[in-house]
């Protein structure tokens, strides 16, 4: 599993989080991911394996999707409803 050193968001992610009241939960999940505790936020590669798309859990309902732009830099492109 790749090491995550930085997490950056595309410009349309933050308004989506604010509109749904998820910003605080997202920032907490992001901090946990950056601390190296990837299992706690269920950080995993999406199917099919090798696609390069990774996700982590914000809460039981929402997940953040992104890909690695540079080694160690995860770029979050989408927040989606996992339910």
mmCIF file of the N, C-alpha and C atoms, coordinates in Angstrom:
data_MODEL
# 
_entry.id   MODEL 
# 
loop_
_atom_site.group_PDB 
_atom_site.id 
_atom_site.type_symbol 
_atom_site.label_atom_id 
_atom_site.label_alt_id 
_atom_site.label_comp_id 
_atom_site.label_asym_id 
_atom_site.label_entity_id 
_atom_site.label_seq_id 
_atom_site.pdbx_PDB_ins_code 
_atom_site.Cartn_x 
_atom_site.Cartn_y 
_atom_site.Cartn_z 
_atom_site.occupancy 
_atom_site.B_iso_or_equiv 
_atom_site.pdbx_formal_charge 
_atom_site.auth_seq_id 
_atom_site.auth_comp_id 
_atom_site.auth_asym_id 
_atom_site.auth_atom_id 
_atom_site.pdbx_PDB_model_num 
ATOM 1   N N  . UNK A 1 1  ? 0.849   -1.179 0.000   1.00 0.00 ? 1  UNK A N  1 
ATOM 2   C CA . UNK A 1 1  ? 0.000   0.000  0.000   1.00 0.00 ? 1  UNK A CA 1 
ATOM 3   C C  . UNK A 1 1  ? 0.890   1.236  0.000   1.00 0.00 ? 1  UNK A C  1 
ATOM 4   N N  . UNK A 1 2  ? 0.614   2.186  -0.885  1.00 0.00 ? 2  UNK A N  1 
ATOM 5   C CA . UNK A 1 2  ? 1.456   3.379  -0.961  1.00 0.00 ? 2  UNK A CA 1 
ATOM 6   C C  . UNK A 1 2  ? 1.333   4.278  0.266   1.00 0.00 ? 2  UNK A C  1 
ATOM 7   N N  . UNK A 1 3  ? 2.423   4.953  0.571   1.00 0.00 ? 3  UNK A N  1 
ATOM 8   C CA . UNK A 1 3  ? 2.429   5.891  1.688   1.00 0.00 ? 3  UNK A CA 1 
ATOM 9   C C  . UNK A 1 3  ? 1.835   7.223  1.230   1.00 0.00 ? 3  UNK A C  1 
ATOM 10  N N  . UNK A 1 4  ? 0.989   7.812  2.067   1.00 0.00 ? 4  UNK A N  1 
ATOM 11  C CA . UNK A 1 4  ? 0.358   9.091  1.759   1.00 0.00 ? 4  UNK A CA 1 
ATOM 12  C C  . UNK A 1 4  ? 1.050   10.173 2.576   1.00 0.00 ? 4  UNK A C  1 
ATOM 13  N N  . UNK A 1 5  ? 1.732   11.085 1.883   1.00 0.00 ? 5  UNK A N  1 
ATOM 14  C CA . UNK A 1 5  ? 2.447   12.173 2.534   1.00 0.00 ? 5  UNK A CA 1 
ATOM 15  C C  . UNK A 1 5  ? 1.678   13.485 2.478   1.00 0.00 ? 5  UNK A C  1 
ATOM 16  N N  . UNK A 1 6  ? 0.823   13.623 1.467   1.00 0.00 ? 6  UNK A N  1 
ATOM 17  C CA . UNK A 1 6  ? 0.031   14.842 1.298   1.00 0.00 ? 6  UNK A CA 1 
ATOM 18  C C  . UNK A 1 6  ? -1.298  14.492 0.640   1.00 0.00 ? 6  UNK A C  1 
ATOM 19  N N  . UNK A 1 7  ? -2.334  15.228 1.013   1.00 0.00 ? 7  UNK A N  1 
ATOM 20  C CA . UNK A 1 7  ? -3.656  15.068 0.402   1.00 0.00 ? 7  UNK A CA 1 
ATOM 21  C C  . UNK A 1 7  ? -4.096  16.449 -0.070  1.00 0.00 ? 7  UNK A C  1 
ATOM 22  N N  . UNK A 1 8  ? -4.384  16.554 -1.363  1.00 0.00 ? 8  UNK A N  1 
ATOM 23  C CA . UNK A 1 8  ? -4.861  17.811 -1.939  1.00 0.00 ? 8  UNK A CA 1 
ATOM 24  C C  . UNK A 1 8  ? -6.239  17.566 -2.551  1.00 0.00 ? 8  UNK A C  1 
ATOM 25  N N  . UNK A 1 9  ? -7.047  18.608 -2.596  1.00 0.00 ? 9  UNK A N  1 
ATOM 26  C CA . UNK A 1 9  ? -8.403  18.491 -3.115  1.00 0.00 ? 9  UNK A CA 1 
ATOM 27  C C  . UNK A 1 9  ? -8.564  19.335 -4.372  1.00 0.00 ? 9  UNK A C  1 
ATOM 28  N N  . UNK A 1 10 ? -9.335  18.822 -5.319  1.00 0.00 ? 10 UNK A N  1 
ATOM 29  C CA . UNK A 1 10 ? -9.739  19.636 -6.453  1.00 0.00 ? 10 UNK A CA 1 
ATOM 30  C C  . UNK A 1 10 ? -10.703 20.705 -5.950  1.00 0.00 ? 10 UNK A C  1 
ATOM 31  N N  . UNK A 1 11 ? -10.867 21.783 -6.713  1.00 0.00 ? 11 UNK A N  1 
ATOM 32  C CA . UNK A 1 11 ? -11.604 22.952 -6.227  1.00 0.00 ? 11 UNK A CA 1 
ATOM 33  C C  . UNK A 1 11 ? -13.081 22.704 -5.958  1.00 0.00 ? 11 UNK A C  1 
ATOM 34  N N  . UNK A 1 12 ? -13.705 21.714 -6.591  1.00 0.00 ? 12 UNK A N  1 
ATOM 35  C CA . UNK A 1 12 ? -15.131 21.489 -6.372  1.00 0.00 ? 12 UNK A CA 1 
ATOM 36  C C  . UNK A 1 12 ? -15.422 20.562 -5.195  1.00 0.00 ? 12 UNK A C  1 
ATOM 37  N N  . UNK A 1 13 ? -14.406 20.027 -4.542  1.00 0.00 ? 13 UNK A N  1 
ATOM 38  C CA . UNK A 1 13 ? -14.603 19.102 -3.425  1.00 0.00 ? 13 UNK A CA 1 
ATOM 39  C C  . UNK A 1 13 ? -15.026 19.849 -2.157  1.00 0.00 ? 13 UNK A C  1 
ATOM 40  N N  . UNK A 1 14 ? -14.373 20.939 -1.826  1.00 0.00 ? 14 UNK A N  1 
ATOM 41  C CA . UNK A 1 14 ? -14.659 21.661 -0.591  1.00 0.00 ? 14 UNK A CA 1 
ATOM 42  C C  . UNK A 1 14 ? -16.098 22.202 -0.538  1.00 0.00 ? 14 UNK A C  1 
ATOM 43  N N  . UNK A 1 15 ? -16.626 22.824 -1.594  1.00 0.00 ? 15 UNK A N  1 
ATOM 44  C CA . UNK A 1 15 ? -18.029 23.263 -1.538  1.00 0.00 ? 15 UNK A CA 1 
ATOM 45  C C  . UNK A 1 15 ? -19.008 22.097 -1.333  1.00 0.00 ? 15 UNK A C  1 
ATOM 46  N N  . UNK A 1 16 ? -18.712 20.950 -1.924  1.00 0.00 ? 16 UNK A N  1 
ATOM 47  C CA . UNK A 1 16 ? -19.555 19.761 -1.750  1.00 0.00 ? 16 UNK A CA 1 
ATOM 48  C C  . UNK A 1 16 ? -19.573 19.335 -0.286  1.00 0.00 ? 16 UNK A C  1 
ATOM 49  N N  . UNK A 1 17 ? -18.381 19.331 0.340   1.00 0.00 ? 17 UNK A N  1 
ATOM 50  C CA . UNK A 1 17 ? -18.277 18.952 1.754   1.00 0.00 ? 17 UNK A CA 1 
ATOM 51  C C  . UNK A 1 17 ? -19.011 19.942 2.651   1.00 0.00 ? 17 UNK A C  1 
ATOM 52  N N  . UNK A 1 18 ? -18.853 21.234 2.382   1.00 0.00 ? 18 UNK A N  1 
ATOM 53  C CA . UNK A 1 18 ? -19.515 22.265 3.185   1.00 0.00 ? 18 UNK A CA 1 
ATOM 54  C C  . UNK A 1 18 ? -21.034 22.182 3.057   1.00 0.00 ? 18 UNK A C  1 
ATOM 55  N N  . UNK A 1 19 ? -21.537 21.932 1.852   1.00 0.00 ? 19 UNK A N  1 
ATOM 56  C CA . UNK A 1 19 ? -22.974 21.882 1.618   1.00 0.00 ? 19 UNK A CA 1 
ATOM 57  C C  . UNK A 1 19 ? -23.635 20.727 2.374   1.00 0.00 ? 19 UNK A C  1 
ATOM 58  N N  . UNK A 1 20 ? -22.886 19.666 2.621   1.00 0.00 ? 20 UNK A N  1 
ATOM 59  C CA . UNK A 1 20 ? -23.438 18.500 3.304   1.00 0.00 ? 20 UNK A CA 1 
ATOM 60  C C  . UNK A 1 20 ? -23.002 18.385 4.760   1.00 0.00 ? 20 UNK A C  1 
ATOM 61  N N  . UNK A 1 21 ? -22.274 19.386 5.258   1.00 0.00 ? 21 UNK A N  1 
ATOM 62  C CA . UNK A 1 21 ? -21.836 19.380 6.645   1.00 0.00 ? 21 UNK A CA 1 
ATOM 63  C C  . UNK A 1 21 ? -20.792 18.322 6.948   1.00 0.00 ? 21 UNK A C  1 
ATOM 64  N N  . UNK A 1 22 ? -19.949 18.006 5.972   1.00 0.00 ? 22 UNK A N  1 
ATOM 65  C CA . UNK A 1 22 ? -18.957 16.941 6.112   1.00 0.00 ? 22 UNK A CA 1 
ATOM 66  C C  . UNK A 1 22 ? -17.534 17.449 6.286   1.00 0.00 ? 22 UNK A C  1 
ATOM 67  N N  . UNK A 1 23 ? -17.331 18.752 6.274   1.00 0.00 ? 23 UNK A N  1 
ATOM 68  C CA . UNK A 1 23 ? -15.969 19.288 6.262   1.00 0.00 ? 23 UNK A CA 1 
ATOM 69  C C  . UNK A 1 23 ? -15.170 18.859 7.486   1.00 0.00 ? 23 UNK A C  1 
ATOM 70  N N  . UNK A 1 24 ? -15.755 18.945 8.667   1.00 0.00 ? 24 UNK A N  1 
ATOM 71  C CA . UNK A 1 24 ? -15.042 18.575 9.895   1.00 0.00 ? 24 UNK A CA 1 
ATOM 72  C C  . UNK A 1 24 ? -14.695 17.082 9.896   1.00 0.00 ? 24 UNK A C  1 
ATOM 73  N N  . UNK A 1 25 ? -15.634 16.242 9.478   1.00 0.00 ? 25 UNK A N  1 
ATOM 74  C CA . UNK A 1 25 ? -15.386 14.801 9.422   1.00 0.00 ? 25 UNK A CA 1 
ATOM 75  C C  . UNK A 1 25 ? -14.317 14.473 8.384   1.00 0.00 ? 25 UNK A C  1 
ATOM 76  N N  . UNK A 1 26 ? -14.355 15.169 7.239   1.00 0.00 ? 26 UNK A N  1 
ATOM 77  C CA . UNK A 1 26 ? -13.354 14.952 6.194   1.00 0.00 ? 26 UNK A CA 1 
ATOM 78  C C  . UNK A 1 26 ? -11.961 15.316 6.691   1.00 0.00 ? 26 UNK A C  1 
ATOM 79  N N  . UNK A 1 27 ? -11.836 16.459 7.350   1.00 0.00 ? 27 UNK A N  1 
ATOM 80  C CA . UNK A 1 27 ? -10.532 16.895 7.847   1.00 0.00 ? 27 UNK A CA 1 
ATOM 81  C C  . UNK A 1 27 ? -9.988  15.930 8.891   1.00 0.00 ? 27 UNK A C  1 
ATOM 82  N N  . UNK A 1 28 ? -10.860 15.367 9.703   1.00 0.00 ? 28 UNK A N  1 
ATOM 83  C CA . UNK A 1 28 ? -10.427 14.377 10.694  1.00 0.00 ? 28 UNK A CA 1 
ATOM 84  C C  . UNK A 1 28 ? -9.930  13.102 10.001  1.00 0.00 ? 28 UNK A C  1 
ATOM 85  N N  . UNK A 1 29 ? -10.673 12.614 9.006   1.00 0.00 ? 29 UNK A N  1 
ATOM 86  C CA . UNK A 1 29 ? -10.272 11.420 8.268   1.00 0.00 ? 29 UNK A CA 1 
ATOM 87  C C  . UNK A 1 29 ? -8.961  11.664 7.509   1.00 0.00 ? 29 UNK A C  1 
ATOM 88  N N  . UNK A 1 30 ? -8.815  12.867 6.967   1.00 0.00 ? 30 UNK A N  1 
ATOM 89  C CA . UNK A 1 30 ? -7.587  13.235 6.256   1.00 0.00 ? 30 UNK A CA 1 
ATOM 90  C C  . UNK A 1 30 ? -6.392  13.231 7.205   1.00 0.00 ? 30 UNK A C  1 
ATOM 91  N N  . UNK A 1 31 ? -6.564  13.760 8.408   1.00 0.00 ? 31 UNK A N  1 
ATOM 92  C CA . UNK A 1 31 ? -5.487  13.779 9.407   1.00 0.00 ? 31 UNK A CA 1 
ATOM 93  C C  . UNK A 1 31 ? -5.101  12.364 9.823   1.00 0.00 ? 31 UNK A C  1 
ATOM 94  N N  . UNK A 1 32 ? -6.083  11.486 9.973   1.00 0.00 ? 32 UNK A N  1 
ATOM 95  C CA . UNK A 1 32 ? -5.804  10.091 10.325  1.00 0.00 ? 32 UNK A CA 1 
ATOM 96  C C  . UNK A 1 32 ? -5.018  9.424  9.206   1.00 0.00 ? 32 UNK A C  1 
ATOM 97  N N  . UNK A 1 33 ? -5.410  9.663  7.971   1.00 0.00 ? 33 UNK A N  1 
ATOM 98  C CA . UNK A 1 33 ? -4.708  9.086  6.820   1.00 0.00 ? 33 UNK A CA 1 
ATOM 99  C C  . UNK A 1 33 ? -3.271  9.579  6.754   1.00 0.00 ? 33 UNK A C  1 
ATOM 100 N N  . UNK A 1 34 ? -3.066  10.863 6.978   1.00 0.00 ? 34 UNK A N  1 
ATOM 101 C CA . UNK A 1 34 ? -1.715  11.430 6.929   1.00 0.00 ? 34 UNK A CA 1 
ATOM 102 C C  . UNK A 1 34 ? -0.848  10.958 8.093   1.00 0.00 ? 34 UNK A C  1 
ATOM 103 N N  . UNK A 1 35 ? -1.466  10.563 9.203   1.00 0.00 ? 35 UNK A N  1 
ATOM 104 C CA . UNK A 1 35 ? -0.696  10.067 10.347  1.00 0.00 ? 35 UNK A CA 1 
ATOM 105 C C  . UNK A 1 35 ? -0.173  8.656  10.109  1.00 0.00 ? 35 UNK A C  1 
ATOM 106 N N  . UNK A 1 36 ? -0.656  8.000  9.056   1.00 0.00 ? 36 UNK A N  1 
ATOM 107 C CA . UNK A 1 36 ? -0.168  6.669  8.718   1.00 0.00 ? 36 UNK A CA 1 
ATOM 108 C C  . UNK A 1 36 ? -1.090  5.541  9.132   1.00 0.00 ? 36 UNK A C  1 
ATOM 109 N N  . UNK A 1 37 ? -2.217  5.862  9.747   1.00 0.00 ? 37 UNK A N  1 
ATOM 110 C CA . UNK A 1 37 ? -3.169  4.845  10.190  1.00 0.00 ? 37 UNK A CA 1 
ATOM 111 C C  . UNK A 1 37 ? -4.192  4.595  9.078   1.00 0.00 ? 37 UNK A C  1 
ATOM 112 N N  . UNK A 1 38 ? -3.753  3.957  8.000   1.00 0.00 ? 38 UNK A N  1 
ATOM 113 C CA . UNK A 1 38 ? -4.592  3.761  6.826   1.00 0.00 ? 38 UNK A CA 1 
ATOM 114 C C  . UNK A 1 38 ? -5.743  2.791  7.072   1.00 0.00 ? 38 UNK A C  1 
ATOM 115 N N  . UNK A 1 39 ? -5.552  1.834  7.945   1.00 0.00 ? 39 UNK A N  1 
ATOM 116 C CA . UNK A 1 39 ? -6.605  0.856  8.220   1.00 0.00 ? 39 UNK A CA 1 
ATOM 117 C C  . UNK A 1 39 ? -7.798  1.498  8.913   1.00 0.00 ? 39 UNK A C  1 
ATOM 118 N N  . UNK A 1 40 ? -7.556  2.517  9.700   1.00 0.00 ? 40 UNK A N  1 
ATOM 119 C CA . UNK A 1 40 ? -8.633  3.166  10.464  1.00 0.00 ? 40 UNK A CA 1 
ATOM 120 C C  . UNK A 1 40 ? -9.652  3.876  9.575   1.00 0.00 ? 40 UNK A C  1 
ATOM 121 N N  . UNK A 1 41 ? -9.226  4.364  8.416   1.00 0.00 ? 41 UNK A N  1 
ATOM 122 C CA . UNK A 1 41 ? -10.137 5.037  7.484   1.00 0.00 ? 41 UNK A CA 1 
ATOM 123 C C  . UNK A 1 41 ? -10.430 4.169  6.256   1.00 0.00 ? 41 UNK A C  1 
ATOM 124 N N  . UNK A 1 42 ? -10.081 2.899  6.340   1.00 0.00 ? 42 UNK A N  1 
ATOM 125 C CA . UNK A 1 42 ? -10.347 1.942  5.263   1.00 0.00 ? 42 UNK A CA 1 
ATOM 126 C C  . UNK A 1 42 ? -9.798  2.425  3.916   1.00 0.00 ? 42 UNK A C  1 
ATOM 127 N N  . UNK A 1 43 ? -8.545  2.845  3.911   1.00 0.00 ? 43 UNK A N  1 
ATOM 128 C CA . UNK A 1 43 ? -7.880  3.308  2.685   1.00 0.00 ? 43 UNK A CA 1 
ATOM 129 C C  . UNK A 1 43 ? -7.592  2.099  1.816   1.00 0.00 ? 43 UNK A C  1 
ATOM 130 N N  . UNK A 1 44 ? -8.126  2.089  0.592   1.00 0.00 ? 44 UNK A N  1 
ATOM 131 C CA . UNK A 1 44 ? -7.933  0.945  -0.289  1.00 0.00 ? 44 UNK A CA 1 
ATOM 132 C C  . UNK A 1 44 ? -8.053  1.357  -1.750  1.00 0.00 ? 44 UNK A C  1 
ATOM 133 N N  . UNK A 1 45 ? -7.532  0.501  -2.622  1.00 0.00 ? 45 UNK A N  1 
ATOM 134 C CA . UNK A 1 45 ? -7.629  0.746  -4.063  1.00 0.00 ? 45 UNK A CA 1 
ATOM 135 C C  . UNK A 1 45 ? -8.967  0.223  -4.565  1.00 0.00 ? 45 UNK A C  1 
ATOM 136 N N  . UNK A 1 46 ? -9.595  0.993  -5.423  1.00 0.00 ? 46 UNK A N  1 
ATOM 137 C CA . UNK A 1 46 ? -10.880 0.602  -5.988  1.00 0.00 ? 46 UNK A CA 1 
ATOM 138 C C  . UNK A 1 46 ? -10.690 -0.504 -7.019  1.00 0.00 ? 46 UNK A C  1 
ATOM 139 N N  . UNK A 1 47 ? -11.758 -1.208 -7.276  1.00 0.00 ? 47 UNK A N  1 
ATOM 140 C CA . UNK A 1 47 ? -11.739 -2.264 -8.281  1.00 0.00 ? 47 UNK A CA 1 
ATOM 141 C C  . UNK A 1 47 ? -11.824 -1.651 -9.668  1.00 0.00 ? 47 UNK A C  1 
ATOM 142 N N  . UNK A 1 48 ? -11.194 -2.168 -10.658 1.00 0.00 ? 48 UNK A N  1 
ATOM 143 C CA . UNK A 1 48 ? -10.285 -3.308 -10.669 1.00 0.00 ? 48 UNK A CA 1 
ATOM 144 C C  . UNK A 1 48 ? -8.911  -2.912 -10.137 1.00 0.00 ? 48 UNK A C  1 
ATOM 145 N N  . UNK A 1 49 ? -8.224  -3.872 -9.559  1.00 0.00 ? 49 UNK A N  1 
ATOM 146 C CA . UNK A 1 49 ? -6.886  -3.619 -9.039  1.00 0.00 ? 49 UNK A CA 1 
ATOM 147 C C  . UNK A 1 49 ? -5.998  -3.089 -10.163 1.00 0.00 ? 49 UNK A C  1 
ATOM 148 N N  . UNK A 1 50 ? -5.161  -2.131 -9.848  1.00 0.00 ? 50 UNK A N  1 
ATOM 149 C CA . UNK A 1 50 ? -4.292  -1.523 -10.844 1.00 0.00 ? 50 UNK A CA 1 
ATOM 150 C C  . UNK A 1 50 ? -4.913  -0.324 -11.532 1.00 0.00 ? 50 UNK A C  1 
ATOM 151 N N  . UNK A 1 51 ? -6.137  0.034  -11.145 1.00 0.00 ? 51 UNK A N  1 
ATOM 152 C CA . UNK A 1 51 ? -6.811  1.173  -11.780 1.00 0.00 ? 51 UNK A CA 1 
ATOM 153 C C  . UNK A 1 51 ? -6.186  2.501  -11.367 1.00 0.00 ? 51 UNK A C  1 
ATOM 154 N N  . UNK A 1 52 ? -5.538  2.521  -10.203 1.00 0.00 ? 52 UNK A N  1 
ATOM 155 C CA . UNK A 1 52 ? -4.917  3.749  -9.727  1.00 0.00 ? 52 UNK A CA 1 
ATOM 156 C C  . UNK A 1 52 ? -5.866  4.663  -8.976  1.00 0.00 ? 52 UNK A C  1 
ATOM 157 N N  . UNK A 1 53 ? -7.096  4.223  -8.755  1.00 0.00 ? 53 UNK A N  1 
ATOM 158 C CA . UNK A 1 53 ? -8.089  5.015  -8.025  1.00 0.00 ? 53 UNK A CA 1 
ATOM 159 C C  . UNK A 1 53 ? -8.170  4.483  -6.599  1.00 0.00 ? 53 UNK A C  1 
ATOM 160 N N  . UNK A 1 54 ? -7.980  5.372  -5.632  1.00 0.00 ? 54 UNK A N  1 
ATOM 161 C CA . UNK A 1 54 ? -7.967  5.004  -4.225  1.00 0.00 ? 54 UNK A CA 1 
ATOM 162 C C  . UNK A 1 54 ? -9.101  5.713  -3.506  1.00 0.00 ? 54 UNK A C  1 
ATOM 163 N N  . UNK A 1 55 ? -9.554  5.130  -2.393  1.00 0.00 ? 55 UNK A N  1 
ATOM 164 C CA . UNK A 1 55 ? -10.622 5.746  -1.614  1.00 0.00 ? 55 UNK A CA 1 
ATOM 165 C C  . UNK A 1 55 ? -10.345 5.583  -0.132  1.00 0.00 ? 55 UNK A C  1 
ATOM 166 N N  . UNK A 1 56 ? -10.932 6.499  0.648   1.00 0.00 ? 56 UNK A N  1 
ATOM 167 C CA . UNK A 1 56 ? -10.927 6.350  2.094   1.00 0.00 ? 56 UNK A CA 1 
ATOM 168 C C  . UNK A 1 56 ? -12.262 6.816  2.640   1.00 0.00 ? 56 UNK A C  1 
ATOM 169 N N  . UNK A 1 57 ? -12.608 6.297  3.801   1.00 0.00 ? 57 UNK A N  1 
ATOM 170 C CA . UNK A 1 57 ? -13.911 6.536  4.382   1.00 0.00 ? 57 UNK A CA 1 
ATOM 171 C C  . UNK A 1 57 ? -13.926 7.818  5.207   1.00 0.00 ? 57 UNK A C  1 
ATOM 172 N N  . UNK A 1 58 ? -14.914 8.670  4.952   1.00 0.00 ? 58 UNK A N  1 
ATOM 173 C CA . UNK A 1 58 ? -15.118 9.882  5.741   1.00 0.00 ? 58 UNK A CA 1 
ATOM 174 C C  . UNK A 1 58 ? -16.014 9.545  6.928   1.00 0.00 ? 58 UNK A C  1 
ATOM 175 N N  . UNK A 1 59 ? -17.117 8.882  6.660   1.00 0.00 ? 59 UNK A N  1 
ATOM 176 C CA . UNK A 1 59 ? -18.012 8.350  7.692   1.00 0.00 ? 59 UNK A CA 1 
ATOM 177 C C  . UNK A 1 59 ? -18.668 7.111  7.098   1.00 0.00 ? 59 UNK A C  1 
ATOM 178 N N  . UNK A 1 60 ? -19.673 6.572  7.746   1.00 0.00 ? 60 UNK A N  1 
ATOM 179 C CA . UNK A 1 60 ? -20.284 5.339  7.232   1.00 0.00 ? 60 UNK A CA 1 
ATOM 180 C C  . UNK A 1 60 ? -20.970 5.533  5.887   1.00 0.00 ? 60 UNK A C  1 
ATOM 181 N N  . UNK A 1 61 ? -21.330 6.764  5.568   1.00 0.00 ? 61 UNK A N  1 
ATOM 182 C CA . UNK A 1 61 ? -22.075 7.019  4.338   1.00 0.00 ? 61 UNK A CA 1 
ATOM 183 C C  . UNK A 1 61 ? -21.207 7.522  3.186   1.00 0.00 ? 61 UNK A C  1 
ATOM 184 N N  . UNK A 1 62 ? -20.191 8.333  3.448   1.00 0.00 ? 62 UNK A N  1 
ATOM 185 C CA . UNK A 1 62 ? -19.439 8.993  2.383   1.00 0.00 ? 62 UNK A CA 1 
ATOM 186 C C  . UNK A 1 62 ? -17.995 8.518  2.311   1.00 0.00 ? 62 UNK A C  1 
ATOM 187 N N  . UNK A 1 63 ? -17.478 8.475  1.080   1.00 0.00 ? 63 UNK A N  1 
ATOM 188 C CA . UNK A 1 63 ? -16.090 8.139  0.809   1.00 0.00 ? 63 UNK A CA 1 
ATOM 189 C C  . UNK A 1 63 ? -15.477 9.214  -0.083  1.00 0.00 ? 63 UNK A C  1 
ATOM 190 N N  . UNK A 1 64 ? -14.159 9.349  0.022   1.00 0.00 ? 64 UNK A N  1 
ATOM 191 C CA . UNK A 1 64 ? -13.410 10.273 -0.824  1.00 0.00 ? 64 UNK A CA 1 
ATOM 192 C C  . UNK A 1 64 ? -12.634 9.450  -1.850  1.00 0.00 ? 64 UNK A C  1 
ATOM 193 N N  . UNK A 1 65 ? -12.706 9.848  -3.110  1.00 0.00 ? 65 UNK A N  1 
ATOM 194 C CA . UNK A 1 65 ? -11.995 9.169  -4.199  1.00 0.00 ? 65 UNK A CA 1 
ATOM 195 C C  . UNK A 1 65 ? -10.873 10.046 -4.715  1.00 0.00 ? 65 UNK A C  1 
ATOM 196 N N  . UNK A 1 66 ? -9.762  9.420  -5.047  1.00 0.00 ? 66 UNK A N  1 
ATOM 197 C CA . UNK A 1 66 ? -8.652  10.182 -5.598  1.00 0.00 ? 66 UNK A CA 1 
ATOM 198 C C  . UNK A 1 66 ? -7.613  9.275  -6.226  1.00 0.00 ? 66 UNK A C  1 
ATOM 199 N N  . UNK A 1 67 ? -6.584  9.896  -6.776  1.00 0.00 ? 67 UNK A N  1 
ATOM 200 C CA . UNK A 1 67 ? -5.477  9.156  -7.374  1.00 0.00 ? 67 UNK A CA 1 
ATOM 201 C C  . UNK A 1 67 ? -4.175  9.863  -7.017  1.00 0.00 ? 67 UNK A C  1 
ATOM 202 N N  . UNK A 1 68 ? -3.083  9.166  -7.193  1.00 0.00 ? 68 UNK A N  1 
ATOM 203 C CA . UNK A 1 68 ? -1.777  9.727  -6.873  1.00 0.00 ? 68 UNK A CA 1 
ATOM 204 C C  . UNK A 1 68 ? -1.251  10.494 -8.078  1.00 0.00 ? 68 UNK A C  1 
ATOM 205 N N  . UNK A 1 69 ? -1.037  11.813 -7.897  1.00 0.00 ? 69 UNK A N  1 
ATOM 206 C CA . UNK A 1 69 ? -0.458  12.644 -8.961  1.00 0.00 ? 69 UNK A CA 1 
ATOM 207 C C  . UNK A 1 69 ? 1.049   12.520 -8.949  1.00 0.00 ? 69 UNK A C  1 
ATOM 208 N N  . UNK A 1 70 ? 1.619   12.517 -7.769  1.00 0.00 ? 70 UNK A N  1 
ATOM 209 C CA . UNK A 1 70 ? 3.051   12.350 -7.561  1.00 0.00 ? 70 UNK A CA 1 
ATOM 210 C C  . UNK A 1 70 ? 3.204   11.274 -6.499  1.00 0.00 ? 70 UNK A C  1 
ATOM 211 N N  . UNK A 1 71 ? 4.369   10.681 -6.366  1.00 0.00 ? 71 UNK A N  1 
ATOM 212 C CA . UNK A 1 71 ? 4.544   9.716  -5.286  1.00 0.00 ? 71 UNK A CA 1 
ATOM 213 C C  . UNK A 1 71 ? 4.287   10.375 -3.924  1.00 0.00 ? 71 UNK A C  1 
ATOM 214 N N  . UNK A 1 72 ? 3.342   9.827  -3.192  1.00 0.00 ? 72 UNK A N  1 
ATOM 215 C CA . UNK A 1 72 ? 3.017   10.341 -1.868  1.00 0.00 ? 72 UNK A CA 1 
ATOM 216 C C  . UNK A 1 72 ? 1.960   11.422 -1.835  1.00 0.00 ? 72 UNK A C  1 
ATOM 217 N N  . UNK A 1 73 ? 1.517   11.930 -2.982  1.00 0.00 ? 73 UNK A N  1 
ATOM 218 C CA . UNK A 1 73 ? 0.511   13.001 -3.023  1.00 0.00 ? 73 UNK A CA 1 
ATOM 219 C C  . UNK A 1 73 ? -0.795  12.476 -3.603  1.00 0.00 ? 73 UNK A C  1 
ATOM 220 N N  . UNK A 1 74 ? -1.790  12.353 -2.745  1.00 0.00 ? 74 UNK A N  1 
ATOM 221 C CA . UNK A 1 74 ? -3.105  11.879 -3.147  1.00 0.00 ? 74 UNK A CA 1 
ATOM 222 C C  . UNK A 1 74 ? -3.987  13.074 -3.485  1.00 0.00 ? 74 UNK A C  1 
ATOM 223 N N  . UNK A 1 75 ? -4.530  13.097 -4.697  1.00 0.00 ? 75 UNK A N  1 
ATOM 224 C CA . UNK A 1 75 ? -5.405  14.184 -5.148  1.00 0.00 ? 75 UNK A CA 1 
ATOM 225 C C  . UNK A 1 75 ? -6.851  13.706 -5.097  1.00 0.00 ? 75 UNK A C  1 
ATOM 226 N N  . UNK A 1 76 ? -7.660  14.325 -4.241  1.00 0.00 ? 76 UNK A N  1 
ATOM 227 C CA . UNK A 1 76 ? -9.061  13.947 -4.076  1.00 0.00 ? 76 UNK A CA 1 
ATOM 228 C C  . UNK A 1 76 ? -9.887  14.661 -5.141  1.00 0.00 ? 76 UNK A C  1 
ATOM 229 N N  . UNK A 1 77 ? -10.574 13.867 -5.946  1.00 0.00 ? 77 UNK A N  1 
ATOM 230 C CA . UNK A 1 77 ? -11.348 14.434 -7.052  1.00 0.00 ? 77 UNK A CA 1 
ATOM 231 C C  . UNK A 1 77 ? -12.852 14.355 -6.830  1.00 0.00 ? 77 UNK A C  1 
ATOM 232 N N  . UNK A 1 78 ? -13.295 13.476 -5.923  1.00 0.00 ? 78 UNK A N  1 
ATOM 233 C CA . UNK A 1 78 ? -14.734 13.280 -5.778  1.00 0.00 ? 78 UNK A CA 1 
ATOM 234 C C  . UNK A 1 78 ? -15.059 12.764 -4.377  1.00 0.00 ? 78 UNK A C  1 
ATOM 235 N N  . UNK A 1 79 ? -16.196 13.195 -3.865  1.00 0.00 ? 79 UNK A N  1 
ATOM 236 C CA . UNK A 1 79 ? -16.785 12.664 -2.644  1.00 0.00 ? 79 UNK A CA 1 
ATOM 237 C C  . UNK A 1 79 ? -18.080 12.009 -3.082  1.00 0.00 ? 79 UNK A C  1 
ATOM 238 N N  . UNK A 1 80 ? -18.304 10.764 -2.678  1.00 0.00 ? 80 UNK A N  1 
ATOM 239 C CA . UNK A 1 80 ? -19.534 10.117 -3.126  1.00 0.00 ? 80 UNK A CA 1 
ATOM 240 C C  . UNK A 1 80 ? -20.242 9.393  -1.991  1.00 0.00 ? 80 UNK A C  1 
ATOM 241 N N  . UNK A 1 81 ? -21.523 9.191  -2.183  1.00 0.00 ? 81 UNK A N  1 
ATOM 242 C CA . UNK A 1 81 ? -22.373 8.507  -1.222  1.00 0.00 ? 81 UNK A CA 1 
ATOM 243 C C  . UNK A 1 81 ? -22.180 7.012  -1.416  1.00 0.00 ? 81 UNK A C  1 
ATOM 244 N N  . UNK A 1 82 ? -21.672 6.346  -0.411  1.00 0.00 ? 82 UNK A N  1 
ATOM 245 C CA . UNK A 1 82 ? -21.340 4.921  -0.477  1.00 0.00 ? 82 UNK A CA 1 
ATOM 246 C C  . UNK A 1 82 ? -22.550 4.034  -0.249  1.00 0.00 ? 82 UNK A C  1 
ATOM 247 N N  . UNK A 1 83 ? -23.652 4.593  0.209   1.00 0.00 ? 83 UNK A N  1 
ATOM 248 C CA . UNK A 1 83 ? -24.829 3.778  0.550   1.00 0.00 ? 83 UNK A CA 1 
ATOM 249 C C  . UNK A 1 83 ? -25.569 3.313  -0.654  1.00 0.00 ? 83 UNK A C  1 
# 
